[in-house]
Amino acid sequence: MAKRTRVLGIVLAGGEGKRLSPLTRDRAKPAVSFGCSYRLVDFALSNLVNGGYRRIAVLTQYKSHSLDRHLAQTWRMSPLFDNYVMSVPAQMRLGKRWFEGSADAVYQNLNLLTDEDPDYICIFGADHIYRMDPEQMVEAHIQSGAGVTVAGIRVPRDEASRFGVIEPGPNGRIRSFQEKPQHAPGLPDNPNEVFASMGNYVFSKKFLVEALQDDARDVTSRHDMGGNIVTSLVASGDAAVYDFAVNKVPGATDRDRGYWRDVGTLDSYYDAQMDLISVHPVFNLYNQQWPIHTYSGALPPAKFVFDDDDRRGTAIDSMVGAGVIVSGGTVHRSVVSPGVRVHTRAVVEDSVLMNNVDIGRGAIVRRAIIDKNVRVPPGIKIGVDLERDRERGYTLSHNGVVVIGKGSVLDPETGALQD
């Protein structure tokens, strides 16, 4: 009887996410809400689980309480078949130090590989929005015979400086791997595109262990999974590229096939949320053949009601979560998370409201991200006068999206942030 291939999933979820502040002020980046009901980490975990890989370690570090709680409440797997999603905090197994990079995070947890003894290891980032069947990538990796396979997505060449860029060589091998190059060569079949690394890797166990051990001995290394570990295997000819465009996910539409977004900045996070709400979404959360799994609590359905002045609550071109009540207010082109209240004559446009936000009577919110448990006082206007918003202490993104952090208290008269 043929030996069954053993695959271990490792999700890197320890980053600070400084560029997403204030959304990451009180939580790890992978725990940030997305699409009403989800957390960012749910996308990587759903892809692994849907692909049949159900032994998964999530490596955590910074401000991990919210993330750990979500994993414990949502991602309970049946131990009957030795399935699990487990949170693995920095344990200081090798001395009194935190993880010093993504590669060091895996190196400090090599005991996971000893315990599980997998043939292959999927190491995925926890903060990207996409659907992918990892089994197809693992099969491609096995066929290649490489030590590591890196998932690459085609992006315009003029965006190369935002990504780690893969230059393909003969037989699917990687010729070079550069971090955010200013002048990257185009692809042989399209000079105007490059392969950007998606931050998803499949390793053969032997190659991963040896590369991590060599990297740990290098005092000059940044201990980065892409910049150091993959680069070392590129140099030895043991790295292959996997073109994300060939990955076929059941139920994908022509419009959202091949969708992938790195939501590392406030603007990219906002743009990805807006991708959800068109009539034909750029990213379709309603694909039941490849669902994104989560748990958002036991809440009643959303409700849209007439207020005392006979104004009807409405939501148009929007995504509205459970437990929301729109009472005589109006919601346009927005993502409204569970437990939100929108009161009489309030207007919410082109915005993201997280759990339990309360929009007071007559308030206006435009092009804004408002984090959990914020109450916008009656009559306050947000996103209407950006200079005034800046004076109030709000965060403004590069593209002028107003961001208010979790639990912020606004002055009932001026809307200014209070200490």
MOLIN-V152472 format. One record per helix or strand. SS is the DSSP state (H for helix, E for strand). FROM is the first residue (numbers start at 0). LEN is the number of residues. If there is no record, write none. Layout:
BEGIN
ss	from	len
SS	FROM	LEN
SS	FROM	LEN
END
This chain:
BEGIN
ss	from	len
E	6	7
H	17	3
H	28	3
E	32	2
E	37	2
H	40	10
E	54	6
H	64	10
H	78	3
E	83	6
H	101	6
H	110	6
E	119	6
E	127	3
H	133	11
E	147	9
H	156	6
E	163	5
H	169	3
E	172	7
E	186	1
E	189	1
E	192	12
H	204	13
H	224	11
E	238	5
H	243	3
E	259	3
H	265	9
H	287	3
E	302	4
E	311	1
E	313	3
E	318	2
E	324	3
E	329	3
E	334	2
E	340	2
E	346	3
E	351	2
E	357	2
E	363	3
E	367	3
E	374	2
E	380	2
H	385	6
E	394	2
E	401	3
E	408	2
E	416	2
END
